[in-house]
Amino acid sequence: MLSDGSFDCALCLILDINLSDGSGIELRHRLADQGVEIPVIYITGNDNPATRMAAMASGCVAYLTKPFTAKSLMQPIEQLLAGAV
């Protein structure tokens, strides 16, 4: 994913906490290390306090647990579009 191209046109990234090759939080840190600063929305089906704290500490704009409503996903995206985040 890191070598797939530019993030210049992206409003945000939606990352699952549990990726097949690591965690979304680790990916967020690798992107930041490469100078990619983009808002992140995390999603997870395995919520726990430690993971939630790590996600929040990484600077996410939202942390959603599955199943979640479309409205709960759209709200932070709309806030980003409005420049409120």
Stockholm file with secondary structure:
# STOCKHOLM 1.0

chainA/1-85         MLSDGSFDCALCLILDINLSDGSGIELRHRLADQGVEIPVIYITGNDNPATRMAAMASGCVAYLTKPFTAKSLMQPIEQLLAGAV
#=GR chainA/1-85 SS CTTSCCCTTCSCEEEESEETTEEHHHHHHHHHHTTCCCCEEEEESSCCHHHHHHHHHTTCSEEEESSCCHHHHHHHHHHHHTTCC
#=GC SS_cons        CTTSCCCTTCSCEEEESEETTEEHHHHHHHHHHTTCCCCEEEEESSCCHHHHHHHHHTTCSEEEESSCCHHHHHHHHHHHHTTCC
//
